[in-house]
Amino acid sequence: MRRGIRGTTVTLTNLMPVRRGNRTDWYFRKKGQKLVRLPDLPHDHPDFLAAYAAARKAAEAASRPLRLPPGTVGALIEATVHSDRFLSRSAVYRATLRRHFEAIRRDGGEAPAKGLRDRHIRANVATAESPVDRRKAWRFLCAFGVDAGLLETDPSLTVTLPRAPKTIGHPAWTAADIDAFRTRWPIGTSKRAAFELLHWTGFRIGDAVMIGPGHVDRAGVLIYTQSKVKQPAFVPWTARLPAYAECYAGDRDAMHDALAALGSRHMTFLATAAGAPRSEKGLGNMIRAAAAEAGIEKSAHGLRKTRGVALAETGASAHQIMSWLGHQTLKEAEHYTRQASRRRAVMGEEQEQNVATHAAQVATFPKKP
């Protein structure tokens, strides 16, 4: 908020604080767009206000719809997003497509759609932050165009992805990371409740914001069909734990305690104070910022890997991990079991028992830190 002329005040909207230790950084946040870092200055400082105004102007320009004539790539995008094929997809997938469609429209929406060639699409894919998702968007767009008679051929089919350096993706949280987070955020905080739910279930954040008491059946198993892959996941909620997960009973108790401490009686476990479901992006930002304040540079998705690794190390089979985490293929779950098998291959029996004992000790930490 800044002071205006004649004593009036003007509210600065779309500001988001991110706390890192004793420091708070401020960002301009517009839904569907990247965060813009603002200067580390008082909010009424001229340089801060100038940077805020520039970020807001750029966001407004980026969100302003382009009106393009028929036959252009932009018009093809407009027809696609109003089609039954597009509307039948999940909300998460539609949001991803929309984000990339908008980037395509900004880069070349005025170009004639029938003039598209694979070299044009390949060049556009290579400039995207996520080439995989950008190519998916192009293939969805072109497939619709061919079926609707707006394109004669599909130029996206021969487009290959640019070579990228191998990465480990979102790293799993270590035991030290988990301890540090729990120490910083005690039971009774929304951050702790969100963390424990993600840690126990291993769900993607898009699914974690939607689950609630109604997804727990009479046998005490939480069953949820994931929005991304349309595969069900089965998580022991209050049911007796399988043998491979008995040593993690403390993790489950911590989750129940953390959720109960919120006193929520809403449709979803992580609902806001007003009872509305949290957004996927909001939950992801909350976990990342809370982790940073605890001195951890990890993401919410890393907790999914943590659960997969934990289950594999205590003897869960690939099929059991696939059922818990809701993987679409067995190959995804086998990644965890292969890693655990290789680790056991260089360990003696006594060391294996020590690992299992340590896992049980970690799982039985005090419930009320």
ABEGO torsion letter per residue (X at the ends): XBBBBGGBBBBBBGBBBBBBEABBBBBBBBBGBBBBBBBBBBAABAAAAAAAAAAAAAAAAAABBBBBBBGBAAAAAAAAAABAAAAABBAAAAAAAAAAAAAAAAAAAABBAAABBAAAAAAAAAABABAAAAAAAAAAAAAAAAAAGABABBAAAABBBBBBBBBAEBBBBBAAAAAAAAAABBBGBAAAAAAAAAAAAGBBAAAAAABBAAABBAAGBBBBBBAAAGBBBBBBAABBBBAAAAAAAAAAAAAAAAAAAAGBABABAABBAAGBBBBAAAAAAAAAAAAAAAGBBBBAAAAAAAAAAAAAAAGBBAAAAAAAAGBABAAAAAAAAAAAAAAAAABBAAAAAAAAAAAAAAAABBABX
